[in-house]
Amino acid sequence: KSMLMRRVQRRMGLLHLDRVDDYLKRLREDPEEVAALDKDLLIGVTAFFREPEAFVVLTEQVIPDLIRRADGDHAIRVWCCGCATGEEAYSLSMVLIEQFTAVKRVPNFQIFASDVSEASLEMARQGSYPESIVSDVSPERLHRFFTRVGENHYQVSKQIRDPIIFAQQNMLSDPPFSKLDLISCRNLLIYLEPEVQAKAIQMFHFALTDGAYLMLGPSESIGRALELFEPVARKSRVYRRLPQGRPTRLELPLVPRRGRDAPTPRPGAGARGELRTSELMQHALTHYAPASVLINRGYEILSMQGPLVDYLEFPPGQPTQNLLTLARQGLRTKIRALCQKAIDGNAPVVDSSAHVRRNGQYIACSVTARPITEPREAQGWLLVVFQDRFDERAEPPTSAPPAPESPLVRQLEDELRTARDDLRSSSEDFESANEELKASNEEVMSVNEELQSANEELESSKEELQSLNEELSTVNSQLQDKVDELDRANADLTSLLESTEIATLFLDTELRVKRFTPGITDLVNLRPGDLGRPVADFATNFQDDPLLADCRRALEKLTSVERQMQSFGGQSCIRRVFPYRTAGNRIEGLIVTYTNISQLVAARKLIDEGEAYRHVVTHLPVAAIFVSDTHLYINEAAEALTGYRQGELATLDAWFAALFGARKEEVSILYEGRKKRARTDAIVVTLTRKDGAQRTIELSGAPSDGIEIIVLRDVTEKRLLQRQVLEIASREQQRVGQELHDVLLQDLTGLALLADAARHGLGAEGGGRELMAKLSGGLEQLNAKVRALCEGLIPVEIGEGDLKSALEALCESTRNAHGPSVTLEADPLEDLDPQTAHQFYRIAREAVANAVRHGHPRSIVIRLLQRDAGALALEIADDGVGFDESRRRDAGLGSRIMQYRCATLGGQLQIQQREGGGTIVSCSTSRTQVPSGRGR
Ligand SMILES: C[S@@+](CC[C@H](N)C(=O)[O-])C[C@H]1O[C@@H](n2cnc3c(N)ncnc32)[C@H](O)[C@@H]1O
């Protein structure tokens, strides 16, 4: 009770309540307080293998006996009543498994672990315990029955968890488990009143089977229930259930319910009928049965029958049930001797020589002591029967005691009685002292439990403090990290501000300078010593008259104010003034920035120019691509020519790749080369449209200041026409040549013959003959010239791959006709289409003829070179007088025709001065670029 009061007072103290009534009111209104008090009252102090000696008794005596008796399928049933957070139940599970294993049997047991506190049970079910359990559990058991979880917890193994059923159960009101072999109810009874404890012991007796065991806490005992349990190990509070004749009547709840819950007595006719029979029976026994008492071994009367007043007397004072105390004078020694004899011999014993003192006389009587053997529960009890003797051998009643009852014996008897009374009163004193001691002990135990729980609370507070401390250190180190981070961010910001070109000024709300970046010093000569001075002091130096007005406006409206202006020595800049907001969204001043935008303005100008170009390009009547650093734009004519749309290809590189495919690099190099040499003449290339069709174009550019306009002129038709013109001219040449050959040459030959005949006819002498000889010579020369002319006009038929032979023939005929040495250096050629061979041949012949005609060389070299990727180059080099630049500009017909021919092959013709004198004509082309099927 005192413990409960202390606990209640503790709660009241915590709530600052002085009166119990107030606390009661609080309890009625606040369910959380009820839960808190409940938690405080149910002291759940416990430990693994608590009071280890008790577990030694369990291990050495109790469990081996239970295992021995539990043969076959019978599982040992254990009830751990008031199991708190489960340590006791798991301890029992461990020792049971160990003992089963020791006798090489499969563990077969079931533990019902109950408690009234659901919170405790929840923890018990989890089976996770702190590291501190190492002080209670041996390392072997830890290793065998636990798993370490994380840093500081142990988890019970499945092996010891599986046999346990945790259940919420109030042992004061809920029905107990039954047919149990062992009940362990430790440190729970100490919280109960002695009467309730006694009822609990009865309940345990009811729940256990015969010979089963009960284990209590060190401050608990079975009290007076000596007929229900016998001690196995007194110190460890281990008891064995004794069989009992009368079945134990179990009354639940153990604590009477109050108010509405109290059971109401049930009146009924059946009850009255049963009563009547037993009353009659009692009546009959009273009158007809001999006086007898049923006693246990302690001479305590269990039951009385018959006219006992003749043999027993009931003295005033404390009531007693002891037979020896109640026995009338003359019987006590007899009864003791008889009972002892009956117990020793386990057989009925009769003494007929007894005399009982009744009404001042000694009356002969017999006393029988009969040991009870059936039922088993009653074994050890005795039935003591008294009967007066009426037979003839019985001595008549006398007032003097019979012989053996001498005054000495009587005196001794009296002394014995006095001693016994003294003993009884001492014993009672002792018992009451014992009770008091027990109560004090229980009080001490409960204080101890409280202290333990307080200790645990302190421990947990300590752990909490420790974890708080750890958290604080973590927070501290996080803070330190944050400070470092801030330092770094600050350093970054400072260096950013310093490295940035943006001149920045930080002002407070009074427009005083708080901070500035080095860039600001380009505007005004600010020094660190100027910090804190009003910006108005410097405003005029800024060449920024509206600054103060803008600052005030920004502070007033809390918005930024932006202004473009001339500063930094006339350069363009943007000045922004915006409010400085702190993390808490407070305005603590202004930030003024000056950003130099001169480059931006220049770029804008460029862009505007670009736009203008673009406008021009759009309206150009030819296909054109406009390229700048930032833009690439093609006009509609270019879209029509290439088949690609504006925006489809992003870079000039991509355009070249799309249009010129494998020749892209070549075209790029050519184009870039021209750009560098600032030549505006066009490059003739073949372009592949998006739909795959090929067009011949002239590519020319007009680069200027990072902007260029590339013009693409479609000359496909023009080239076709040129080729047709060449064809027609060739045909006409051929026709004229043929005509010359067939008609004029024949006529000339005829005339020469005639002249020759005339010369012969004129005789050997005279000027006529001489004249005729001249005429004949002149005609022969004319004939040779016409023949040579014919050779030039009538095309040489060049078969496939026959260009080399044709060129060799050209060398030979030139040598024969004109004298200079003409040689051919030719690479081995792959198959060449006749058209290309023909054009090359005509170019070579024209170049050789030109060299002979104008250069008067001593030697001419014709080179036919095979370049990479099927490209061919033809080169005619002579060591003549070279050529006159003015003549090249006039570009005689022969040269132009050569150029056309070369262009029809998709190539370029070049006529250059040769180092050391002479001329080189070169024509390089790619065979793959030659459009096939065209005439010559
Ligand atoms: C001091 S602990 C003892 C735990 C364990 N038996 C031991 O000795 O280590 C007492 C336990 O009994 C439980 N308890 C108190 N009254 C109870 C009742 N009427 N029915 C069941 N359990 C009760 C409490 O909740 C508490 O967990």
The ligand as an SDF file (V2000), in Angstrom:
LIG
                    3D

 27 29  0  0  0  0  0  0  0  0999 V2000
    8.4600   -6.6120  -10.7180 C   0  0  0  0  0  0  0  0  0  0  0  0
    7.8360   -7.2900  -12.1670 S   0  0  0  0  0  0  0  0  0  0  0  0
    8.4440   -8.9180  -12.0580 C   0  0  0  0  0  0  0  0  0  0  0  0
    8.8950   -9.4760  -13.3920 C   0  0  0  0  0  0  0  0  0  0  0  0
    9.4570  -10.8940  -13.3520 C   0  0  0  0  0  0  0  0  0  0  0  0
    8.4670  -11.8440  -12.9600 N   0  0  0  0  0  0  0  0  0  0  0  0
   10.7170  -10.9590  -12.5080 C   0  0  0  0  0  0  0  0  0  0  0  0
   10.6420  -11.4080  -11.3860 O   0  0  0  0  0  0  0  0  0  0  0  0
   11.7600  -10.5890  -12.9500 O   0  0  0  0  0  0  0  0  0  0  0  0
    6.1030   -7.4650  -11.8260 C   0  0  0  0  0  0  0  0  0  0  0  0
    5.2580   -7.6400  -13.0940 C   0  0  0  0  0  0  0  0  0  0  0  0
    3.9670   -8.0740  -12.7070 O   0  0  0  0  0  0  0  0  0  0  0  0
    3.0050   -7.4670  -13.5440 C   0  0  0  0  0  0  0  0  0  0  0  0
    1.7310   -7.4500  -12.8640 N   0  0  0  0  0  0  0  0  0  0  0  0
    1.3140   -6.6590  -11.8410 C   0  0  0  0  0  0  0  0  0  0  0  0
    0.0420   -6.9480  -11.5200 N   0  0  0  0  0  0  0  0  0  0  0  0
   -0.3780   -7.9550  -12.3270 C   0  0  0  0  0  0  0  0  0  0  0  0
   -1.5870   -8.6870  -12.4790 C   0  0  0  0  0  0  0  0  0  0  0  0
   -2.6500   -8.4410  -11.7420 N   0  0  0  0  0  0  0  0  0  0  0  0
   -1.6630   -9.6220  -13.4590 N   0  0  0  0  0  0  0  0  0  0  0  0
   -0.5910   -9.8700  -14.2440 C   0  0  0  0  0  0  0  0  0  0  0  0
    0.5780   -9.2240  -14.1430 N   0  0  0  0  0  0  0  0  0  0  0  0
    0.6850   -8.2770  -13.1870 C   0  0  0  0  0  0  0  0  0  0  0  0
    3.5760   -6.0810  -13.7960 C   0  0  0  0  0  0  0  0  0  0  0  0
    3.0540   -5.5460  -14.9860 O   0  0  0  0  0  0  0  0  0  0  0  0
    5.0580   -6.3570  -13.8790 C   0  0  0  0  0  0  0  0  0  0  0  0
    5.4370   -6.5530  -15.2050 O   0  0  0  0  0  0  0  0  0  0  0  0
  1  2  1  0
  2  3  1  0
  2 10  1  0
  3  4  1  0
  4  5  1  0
  5  6  1  0
  5  7  1  0
  7  8  2  0
  7  9  1  0
 10 11  1  0
 11 12  1  0
 11 26  1  0
 12 13  1  0
 13 14  1  0
 13 24  1  0
 14 15  1  0
 14 23  1  0
 15 16  2  0
 16 17  1  0
 17 18  1  0
 17 23  2  0
 18 19  1  0
 18 20  2  0
 20 21  1  0
 21 22  2  0
 22 23  1  0
 24 25  1  0
 24 26  1  0
 26 27  1  0
M  CHG  2   2   1   9  -1
M  END
$$$$
